[in-house]
Amino acid sequence: MYNISYVPKAVHYDYVRLNWSKPSCANCEAKGEYCRLKINGTNDETECVDIPKQPGDGSSNKKAIIAGVTVAVVVVFTVLLVLSVVFISKKRKKEQQKKFEKFLEDYKALRSIRFSYADIRKITYQFKEKLGQGGYGTVYKGKISDDTLVAVKVLSNFKGNGEEFINEVGTIGRIHHINVVRLVGFCADGYRRALVYEFLPNDSLQKFISSGKQLIRWEMLEQIAIGIAKGLDYLHQGCNQRILHFDIKPHNILLDQNFSPKVADFGLAKLCSKEQSIVFVTAARGTIGYISPEMFSRNYGNVSYKSDVYSFGMLLLDMIGGRKNFHAGADDSSQIYYPEWVYNQLEKGETFSIQIAEEKNSKIFKKLAIVGLWCIQWYPADRPSMKAVIQMLEGENLPIMPPNPFASSKVGKTDGSFSTWEGDSISEAIEGNC
């Protein structure tokens, strides 16, 4: 017991007395526990209790905190990622729109008409008559105010259509050739896009060569081949800039009322200067079966206007028989490459499975086949230009047979180029034998 008292000289205060007993906590402390008076106990009874854990000391608490922090970080990162994607997407769309508006501003001086979407609906009679459908949109028949029939391609898949639309308008709108389809006008109303072409009543070349019947006379087929070649030669050499089509195939060759061919669909086209011999492309362009080897591997050479020449060669081979209608007459015909079979037949002088009654027609058949084989040489340097192709097609005599592009013994040069001729160039060899 302690006594506390303090009495000054002049003042007297009552003192305060404090009494407590000292509990026996030695056992609790020895066990690392706290000691306290026993609840509801009597006298000075004590009990030992666990030391209370401080917040965050336990492993479970730590795990909970770590999990919470991780979730928070993931949520914040996800939100930032989504916001970044939205921001970049909006920025890209704005840039594309600015680019498109600049293109339209520059395009004002050209001849094509710009239609509103309401005009397009009116021209097509509310999209009444459907002519066809492709990967980028649907084509409808229409009529403009002066009773001129048109074909209207409404672009439905806007994703990726910006470049295609600009390519189409920017290339066809600047040129005019009898063997290139004419662009009457276009629609750029908000995000709605449409292209208005001249209407060609005989549809595409595909319609006639895939039927399995000889629907076009051989003389007409020869003229169609020459017309396509002249159209491509104009694109390669006749314009201020060289235009590479990159998608020559029967579907993209349209026929007018006189069966005059017109090259169409410039969605994959690329412009370059005439002096530029090499074109940079990020991925293969075109349709499988018509794409040149160098599009897949630069080991065959660089991409250039010769890529169109290859596609034209495959087109000619389609015209003379069609791979869909090909029957080699062998048990393993499914394993025989159609162009290689054509080459072997010509080289051996054997009769083709396609029956041609007149000798004149047989000559046309062989001419188209030989020119086609010249065009599909594996290496671009071995293919003729379209000018040389026209000379072969218009020549009176059959062109000489090209080297076999399918021979397994061919080996490319170390610099990646390849030449099948020792001495004279391929153009000289072709032009000197037409």
Contacts in CASP RR format, 6 or more apart in sequence:
PFRMAT RR
TARGET T0000
AUTHOR 0000-0000-0000
METHOD contacts of the structure
MODEL  1
MYNISYVPKAVHYDYVRLNWSKPSCANCEAKGEYCRLKINGTNDETECVD
IPKQPGDGSSNKKAIIAGVTVAVVVVFTVLLVLSVVFISKKRKKEQQKKF
EKFLEDYKALRSIRFSYADIRKITYQFKEKLGQGGYGTVYKGKISDDTLV
AVKVLSNFKGNGEEFINEVGTIGRIHHINVVRLVGFCADGYRRALVYEFL
PNDSLQKFISSGKQLIRWEMLEQIAIGIAKGLDYLHQGCNQRILHFDIKP
HNILLDQNFSPKVADFGLAKLCSKEQSIVFVTAARGTIGYISPEMFSRNY
GNVSYKSDVYSFGMLLLDMIGGRKNFHAGADDSSQIYYPEWVYNQLEKGE
TFSIQIAEEKNSKIFKKLAIVGLWCIQWYPADRPSMKAVIQMLEGENLPI
MPPNPFASSKVGKTDGSFSTWEGDSISEAIEGNC
1 17 0 8 1.000
1 19 0 8 1.000
2 17 0 8 1.000
2 18 0 8 1.000
3 15 0 8 1.000
3 17 0 8 1.000
4 15 0 8 1.000
4 16 0 8 1.000
4 17 0 8 1.000
4 18 0 8 1.000
5 13 0 8 1.000
5 15 0 8 1.000
6 13 0 8 1.000
6 15 0 8 1.000
7 13 0 8 1.000
21 44 0 8 1.000
23 35 0 8 1.000
23 37 0 8 1.000
23 44 0 8 1.000
23 46 0 8 1.000
24 46 0 8 1.000
25 35 0 8 1.000
25 46 0 8 1.000
27 48 0 8 1.000
28 34 0 8 1.000
28 35 0 8 1.000
28 46 0 8 1.000
28 48 0 8 1.000
28 49 0 8 1.000
29 35 0 8 1.000
31 48 0 8 1.000
32 51 0 8 1.000
33 48 0 8 1.000
33 49 0 8 1.000
33 50 0 8 1.000
33 51 0 8 1.000
34 48 0 8 1.000
34 49 0 8 1.000
34 50 0 8 1.000
34 51 0 8 1.000
34 52 0 8 1.000
35 46 0 8 1.000
35 47 0 8 1.000
35 48 0 8 1.000
35 49 0 8 1.000
36 46 0 8 1.000
36 47 0 8 1.000
36 49 0 8 1.000
37 44 0 8 1.000
37 45 0 8 1.000
37 46 0 8 1.000
37 47 0 8 1.000
38 45 0 8 1.000
38 46 0 8 1.000
38 47 0 8 1.000
39 47 0 8 1.000
55 61 0 8 1.000
56 62 0 8 1.000
56 65 0 8 1.000
96 162 0 8 1.000
100 162 0 8 1.000
100 166 0 8 1.000
100 188 0 8 1.000
103 166 0 8 1.000
103 169 0 8 1.000
103 170 0 8 1.000
104 114 0 8 1.000
104 188 0 8 1.000
107 169 0 8 1.000
107 170 0 8 1.000
110 170 0 8 1.000
110 173 0 8 1.000
110 174 0 8 1.000
111 173 0 8 1.000
112 169 0 8 1.000
112 173 0 8 1.000
112 183 0 8 1.000
112 184 0 8 1.000
112 185 0 8 1.000
112 186 0 8 1.000
113 184 0 8 1.000
113 185 0 8 1.000
113 186 0 8 1.000
113 196 0 8 1.000
114 185 0 8 1.000
114 186 0 8 1.000
114 187 0 8 1.000
114 188 0 8 1.000
115 123 0 8 1.000
115 185 0 8 1.000
115 186 0 8 1.000
115 187 0 8 1.000
115 189 0 8 1.000
115 194 0 8 1.000
115 196 0 8 1.000
116 187 0 8 1.000
116 189 0 8 1.000
117 187 0 8 1.000
117 189 0 8 1.000
117 192 0 8 1.000
117 194 0 8 1.000
118 189 0 8 1.000
119 187 0 8 1.000
120 152 0 8 1.000
120 154 0 8 1.000
120 187 0 8 1.000
120 192 0 8 1.000
120 194 0 8 1.000
120 196 0 8 1.000
121 127 0 8 1.000
123 142 0 8 1.000
123 143 0 8 1.000
123 144 0 8 1.000
123 150 0 8 1.000
123 152 0 8 1.000
123 196 0 8 1.000
124 140 0 8 1.000
124 141 0 8 1.000
124 142 0 8 1.000
124 152 0 8 1.000
125 142 0 8 1.000
127 138 0 8 1.000
127 140 0 8 1.000
127 154 0 8 1.000
128 140 0 8 1.000
128 141 0 8 1.000
129 140 0 8 1.000
129 141 0 8 1.000
129 142 0 8 1.000
130 138 0 8 1.000
130 139 0 8 1.000
130 140 0 8 1.000
130 141 0 8 1.000
131 139 0 8 1.000
131 140 0 8 1.000
131 141 0 8 1.000
131 151 0 8 1.000
131 203 0 8 1.000
132 138 0 8 1.000
132 139 0 8 1.000
133 139 0 8 1.000
135 157 0 8 1.000
136 153 0 8 1.000
136 155 0 8 1.000
136 156 0 8 1.000
136 157 0 8 1.000
136 161 0 8 1.000
136 164 0 8 1.000
136 267 0 8 1.000
137 153 0 8 1.000
137 154 0 8 1.000
137 155 0 8 1.000
137 156 0 8 1.000
137 157 0 8 1.000
138 153 0 8 1.000
138 154 0 8 1.000
138 156 0 8 1.000
139 151 0 8 1.000
139 152 0 8 1.000
139 153 0 8 1.000
139 154 0 8 1.000
140 151 0 8 1.000
140 152 0 8 1.000
140 154 0 8 1.000
141 149 0 8 1.000
141 150 0 8 1.000
141 151 0 8 1.000
141 152 0 8 1.000
141 199 0 8 1.000
142 149 0 8 1.000
142 150 0 8 1.000
142 151 0 8 1.000
142 152 0 8 1.000
142 199 0 8 1.000
143 149 0 8 1.000
143 150 0 8 1.000
144 150 0 8 1.000
144 184 0 8 1.000
144 196 0 8 1.000
148 184 0 8 1.000
148 198 0 8 1.000
148 199 0 8 1.000
149 198 0 8 1.000
149 199 0 8 1.000
150 184 0 8 1.000
150 196 0 8 1.000
150 197 0 8 1.000
150 198 0 8 1.000
150 199 0 8 1.000
151 196 0 8 1.000
151 197 0 8 1.000
151 198 0 8 1.000
151 199 0 8 1.000
151 200 0 8 1.000
152 194 0 8 1.000
152 195 0 8 1.000
152 196 0 8 1.000
152 197 0 8 1.000
153 194 0 8 1.000
153 195 0 8 1.000
153 196 0 8 1.000
153 197 0 8 1.000
154 192 0 8 1.000
154 193 0 8 1.000
154 194 0 8 1.000
155 161 0 8 1.000
155 164 0 8 1.000
155 165 0 8 1.000
155 193 0 8 1.000
155 194 0 8 1.000
155 195 0 8 1.000
158 191 0 8 1.000
158 193 0 8 1.000
161 193 0 8 1.000
162 193 0 8 1.000
163 267 0 8 1.000
164 267 0 8 1.000
164 268 0 8 1.000
165 186 0 8 1.000
165 188 0 8 1.000
165 193 0 8 1.000
165 195 0 8 1.000
167 266 0 8 1.000
167 267 0 8 1.000
167 268 0 8 1.000
167 269 0 8 1.000
167 270 0 8 1.000
168 183 0 8 1.000
168 186 0 8 1.000
168 195 0 8 1.000
168 265 0 8 1.000
168 266 0 8 1.000
168 267 0 8 1.000
168 269 0 8 1.000
169 183 0 8 1.000
169 186 0 8 1.000
169 195 0 8 1.000
171 243 0 8 1.000
171 266 0 8 1.000
171 269 0 8 1.000
171 271 0 8 1.000
172 180 0 8 1.000
172 181 0 8 1.000
172 182 0 8 1.000
172 183 0 8 1.000
172 266 0 8 1.000
173 183 0 8 1.000
174 239 0 8 1.000
174 240 0 8 1.000
175 234 0 8 1.000
175 235 0 8 1.000
175 239 0 8 1.000
175 243 0 8 1.000
176 182 0 8 1.000
177 230 0 8 1.000
177 231 0 8 1.000
177 234 0 8 1.000
178 260 0 8 1.000
178 262 0 8 1.000
179 227 0 8 1.000
179 228 0 8 1.000
179 230 0 8 1.000
179 231 0 8 1.000
179 234 0 8 1.000
179 260 0 8 1.000
179 261 0 8 1.000
179 262 0 8 1.000
179 263 0 8 1.000
180 231 0 8 1.000
180 234 0 8 1.000
180 235 0 8 1.000
180 262 0 8 1.000
180 263 0 8 1.000
180 264 0 8 1.000
181 197 0 8 1.000
181 198 0 8 1.000
181 200 0 8 1.000
181 254 0 8 1.000
181 262 0 8 1.000
181 263 0 8 1.000
181 264 0 8 1.000
182 197 0 8 1.000
182 198 0 8 1.000
182 262 0 8 1.000
183 195 0 8 1.000
183 196 0 8 1.000
183 197 0 8 1.000
184 196 0 8 1.000
184 197 0 8 1.000
184 198 0 8 1.000
185 195 0 8 1.000
185 196 0 8 1.000
186 193 0 8 1.000
186 194 0 8 1.000
186 195 0 8 1.000
186 196 0 8 1.000
187 193 0 8 1.000
187 194 0 8 1.000
187 195 0 8 1.000
187 196 0 8 1.000
197 264 0 8 1.000
200 254 0 8 1.000
200 255 0 8 1.000
200 256 0 8 1.000
200 257 0 8 1.000
200 262 0 8 1.000
201 256 0 8 1.000
201 257 0 8 1.000
202 254 0 8 1.000
202 255 0 8 1.000
202 256 0 8 1.000
202 257 0 8 1.000
202 259 0 8 1.000
203 254 0 8 1.000
203 255 0 8 1.000
204 250 0 8 1.000
204 251 0 8 1.000
204 252 0 8 1.000
204 253 0 8 1.000
204 254 0 8 1.000
204 255 0 8 1.000
205 224 0 8 1.000
205 250 0 8 1.000
205 251 0 8 1.000
205 253 0 8 1.000
205 254 0 8 1.000
205 255 0 8 1.000
205 261 0 8 1.000
205 319 0 8 1.000
206 249 0 8 1.000
206 250 0 8 1.000
206 251 0 8 1.000
206 253 0 8 1.000
208 215 0 8 1.000
208 216 0 8 1.000
208 255 0 8 1.000
209 250 0 8 1.000
209 318 0 8 1.000
209 319 0 8 1.000
209 321 0 8 1.000
209 322 0 8 1.000
210 250 0 8 1.000
210 322 0 8 1.000
210 324 0 8 1.000
212 324 0 8 1.000
212 325 0 8 1.000
216 224 0 8 1.000
216 259 0 8 1.000
218 356 0 8 1.000
218 360 0 8 1.000
218 361 0 8 1.000
218 364 0 8 1.000
218 365 0 8 1.000
219 361 0 8 1.000
219 364 0 8 1.000
220 259 0 8 1.000
221 319 0 8 1.000
221 320 0 8 1.000
221 364 0 8 1.000
221 368 0 8 1.000
222 364 0 8 1.000
222 367 0 8 1.000
222 368 0 8 1.000
222 393 0 8 1.000
223 259 0 8 1.000
224 253 0 8 1.000
224 255 0 8 1.000
224 259 0 8 1.000
224 260 0 8 1.000
224 261 0 8 1.000
224 319 0 8 1.000
225 316 0 8 1.000
225 319 0 8 1.000
225 368 0 8 1.000
225 371 0 8 1.000
225 393 0 8 1.000
226 390 0 8 1.000
226 393 0 8 1.000
226 394 0 8 1.000
227 260 0 8 1.000
227 261 0 8 1.000
228 248 0 8 1.000
228 253 0 8 1.000
228 261 0 8 1.000
228 263 0 8 1.000
228 312 0 8 1.000
228 315 0 8 1.000
229 312 0 8 1.000
229 386 0 8 1.000
229 389 0 8 1.000
229 390 0 8 1.000
229 393 0 8 1.000
230 386 0 8 1.000
230 390 0 8 1.000
231 263 0 8 1.000
231 386 0 8 1.000
232 245 0 8 1.000
232 248 0 8 1.000
232 263 0 8 1.000
232 308 0 8 1.000
232 309 0 8 1.000
232 312 0 8 1.000
232 386 0 8 1.000
233 385 0 8 1.000
233 386 0 8 1.000
233 387 0 8 1.000
233 389 0 8 1.000
233 390 0 8 1.000
235 242 0 8 1.000
235 243 0 8 1.000
235 244 0 8 1.000
235 245 0 8 1.000
235 263 0 8 1.000
235 308 0 8 1.000
236 242 0 8 1.000
236 243 0 8 1.000
236 244 0 8 1.000
236 305 0 8 1.000
236 308 0 8 1.000
236 385 0 8 1.000
236 386 0 8 1.000
237 274 0 8 1.000
237 386 0 8 1.000
237 387 0 8 1.000
241 271 0 8 1.000
241 272 0 8 1.000
241 273 0 8 1.000
241 274 0 8 1.000
242 271 0 8 1.000
242 272 0 8 1.000
242 273 0 8 1.000
242 274 0 8 1.000
242 276 0 8 1.000
242 305 0 8 1.000
243 266 0 8 1.000
243 269 0 8 1.000
243 270 0 8 1.000
243 271 0 8 1.000
244 269 0 8 1.000
244 270 0 8 1.000
244 271 0 8 1.000
244 272 0 8 1.000
244 279 0 8 1.000
244 304 0 8 1.000
244 305 0 8 1.000
244 307 0 8 1.000
244 308 0 8 1.000
245 252 0 8 1.000
245 263 0 8 1.000
245 266 0 8 1.000
245 268 0 8 1.000
245 269 0 8 1.000
245 308 0 8 1.000
245 311 0 8 1.000
246 268 0 8 1.000
246 269 0 8 1.000
246 270 0 8 1.000
246 281 0 8 1.000
246 285 0 8 1.000
246 286 0 8 1.000
246 307 0 8 1.000
246 308 0 8 1.000
246 311 0 8 1.000
247 265 0 8 1.000
247 267 0 8 1.000
247 268 0 8 1.000
247 269 0 8 1.000
247 285 0 8 1.000
247 286 0 8 1.000
247 287 0 8 1.000
247 290 0 8 1.000
247 311 0 8 1.000
248 263 0 8 1.000
248 290 0 8 1.000
248 308 0 8 1.000
248 311 0 8 1.000
248 312 0 8 1.000
248 315 0 8 1.000
249 286 0 8 1.000
249 287 0 8 1.000
249 290 0 8 1.000
249 311 0 8 1.000
249 314 0 8 1.000
249 315 0 8 1.000
250 315 0 8 1.000
250 318 0 8 1.000
250 319 0 8 1.000
251 265 0 8 1.000
251 287 0 8 1.000
252 263 0 8 1.000
252 264 0 8 1.000
252 265 0 8 1.000
253 261 0 8 1.000
253 262 0 8 1.000
253 263 0 8 1.000
253 264 0 8 1.000
253 315 0 8 1.000
254 261 0 8 1.000
254 262 0 8 1.000
254 264 0 8 1.000
255 261 0 8 1.000
255 262 0 8 1.000
256 262 0 8 1.000
268 285 0 8 1.000
268 286 0 8 1.000
270 279 0 8 1.000
270 281 0 8 1.000
270 285 0 8 1.000
272 279 0 8 1.000
277 302 0 8 1.000
277 304 0 8 1.000
278 302 0 8 1.000
278 303 0 8 1.000
278 304 0 8 1.000
279 302 0 8 1.000
279 303 0 8 1.000
279 304 0 8 1.000
280 303 0 8 1.000
281 295 0 8 1.000
281 303 0 8 1.000
284 291 0 8 1.000
284 295 0 8 1.000
284 296 0 8 1.000
285 291 0 8 1.000
285 295 0 8 1.000
286 295 0 8 1.000
286 311 0 8 1.000
289 314 0 8 1.000
290 310 0 8 1.000
290 311 0 8 1.000
290 314 0 8 1.000
290 315 0 8 1.000
291 307 0 8 1.000
291 310 0 8 1.000
291 311 0 8 1.000
292 300 0 8 1.000
292 303 0 8 1.000
292 306 0 8 1.000
292 307 0 8 1.000
292 310 0 8 1.000
292 311 0 8 1.000
292 380 0 8 1.000
293 300 0 8 1.000
293 310 0 8 1.000
293 378 0 8 1.000
293 379 0 8 1.000
294 300 0 8 1.000
294 301 0 8 1.000
294 302 0 8 1.000
294 303 0 8 1.000
294 306 0 8 1.000
294 307 0 8 1.000
294 380 0 8 1.000
295 303 0 8 1.000
295 307 0 8 1.000
299 416 0 8 1.000
300 378 0 8 1.000
300 379 0 8 1.000
300 380 0 8 1.000
300 416 0 8 1.000
300 418 0 8 1.000
301 379 0 8 1.000
301 380 0 8 1.000
301 381 0 8 1.000
301 416 0 8 1.000
301 417 0 8 1.000
302 380 0 8 1.000
304 380 0 8 1.000
305 385 0 8 1.000
305 386 0 8 1.000
306 380 0 8 1.000
306 381 0 8 1.000
306 383 0 8 1.000
306 385 0 8 1.000
307 380 0 8 1.000
308 386 0 8 1.000
309 375 0 8 1.000
309 380 0 8 1.000
309 383 0 8 1.000
309 384 0 8 1.000
309 385 0 8 1.000
309 386 0 8 1.000
309 389 0 8 1.000
310 375 0 8 1.000
310 376 0 8 1.000
310 377 0 8 1.000
310 380 0 8 1.000
310 383 0 8 1.000
312 372 0 8 1.000
312 375 0 8 1.000
312 386 0 8 1.000
312 389 0 8 1.000
313 371 0 8 1.000
313 372 0 8 1.000
313 373 0 8 1.000
313 374 0 8 1.000
313 375 0 8 1.000
313 376 0 8 1.000
314 339 0 8 1.000
314 372 0 8 1.000
314 375 0 8 1.000
314 376 0 8 1.000
316 368 0 8 1.000
316 369 0 8 1.000
316 371 0 8 1.000
316 372 0 8 1.000
316 375 0 8 1.000
317 323 0 8 1.000
317 338 0 8 1.000
317 339 0 8 1.000
317 342 0 8 1.000
317 369 0 8 1.000
317 372 0 8 1.000
317 373 0 8 1.000
317 376 0 8 1.000
319 368 0 8 1.000
320 342 0 8 1.000
320 354 0 8 1.000
320 365 0 8 1.000
320 368 0 8 1.000
320 369 0 8 1.000
321 354 0 8 1.000
322 338 0 8 1.000
323 338 0 8 1.000
326 333 0 8 1.000
326 338 0 8 1.000
326 341 0 8 1.000
327 333 0 8 1.000
327 353 0 8 1.000
328 336 0 8 1.000
328 341 0 8 1.000
328 353 0 8 1.000
329 353 0 8 1.000
330 336 0 8 1.000
337 406 0 8 1.000
339 373 0 8 1.000
339 376 0 8 1.000
339 405 0 8 1.000
339 406 0 8 1.000
340 406 0 8 1.000
342 369 0 8 1.000
342 373 0 8 1.000
343 373 0 8 1.000
343 404 0 8 1.000
343 405 0 8 1.000
343 406 0 8 1.000
345 352 0 8 1.000
346 366 0 8 1.000
346 369 0 8 1.000
346 370 0 8 1.000
346 373 0 8 1.000
346 401 0 8 1.000
347 401 0 8 1.000
347 404 0 8 1.000
352 365 0 8 1.000
354 365 0 8 1.000
356 362 0 8 1.000
356 365 0 8 1.000
363 398 0 8 1.000
366 398 0 8 1.000
367 392 0 8 1.000
367 393 0 8 1.000
367 398 0 8 1.000
367 399 0 8 1.000
368 393 0 8 1.000
370 392 0 8 1.000
370 398 0 8 1.000
370 399 0 8 1.000
370 400 0 8 1.000
370 401 0 8 1.000
370 402 0 8 1.000
371 389 0 8 1.000
371 392 0 8 1.000
371 393 0 8 1.000
371 399 0 8 1.000
373 401 0 8 1.000
373 402 0 8 1.000
373 405 0 8 1.000
374 383 0 8 1.000
374 384 0 8 1.000
374 389 0 8 1.000
374 392 0 8 1.000
374 399 0 8 1.000
374 402 0 8 1.000
374 430 0 8 1.000
375 383 0 8 1.000
375 384 0 8 1.000
375 389 0 8 1.000
376 383 0 8 1.000
376 405 0 8 1.000
377 383 0 8 1.000
377 402 0 8 1.000
377 403 0 8 1.000
377 405 0 8 1.000
377 420 0 8 1.000
378 405 0 8 1.000
378 410 0 8 1.000
378 418 0 8 1.000
379 412 0 8 1.000
379 417 0 8 1.000
379 418 0 8 1.000
379 419 0 8 1.000
381 417 0 8 1.000
381 418 0 8 1.000
381 419 0 8 1.000
381 426 0 8 1.000
382 402 0 8 1.000
382 403 0 8 1.000
382 405 0 8 1.000
382 418 0 8 1.000
382 419 0 8 1.000
382 420 0 8 1.000
382 426 0 8 1.000
383 426 0 8 1.000
384 392 0 8 1.000
384 426 0 8 1.000
384 427 0 8 1.000
384 430 0 8 1.000
385 427 0 8 1.000
388 427 0 8 1.000
388 430 0 8 1.000
388 431 0 8 1.000
391 430 0 8 1.000
391 431 0 8 1.000
391 434 0 8 1.000
392 399 0 8 1.000
392 430 0 8 1.000
392 434 0 8 1.000
394 434 0 8 1.000
395 434 0 8 1.000
397 433 0 8 1.000
397 434 0 8 1.000
399 430 0 8 1.000
399 433 0 8 1.000
399 434 0 8 1.000
400 429 0 8 1.000
400 430 0 8 1.000
400 433 0 8 1.000
402 420 0 8 1.000
403 420 0 8 1.000
403 421 0 8 1.000
410 418 0 8 1.000
410 420 0 8 1.000
412 418 0 8 1.000
413 419 0 8 1.000
419 426 0 8 1.000
420 426 0 8 1.000
421 429 0 8 1.000
END
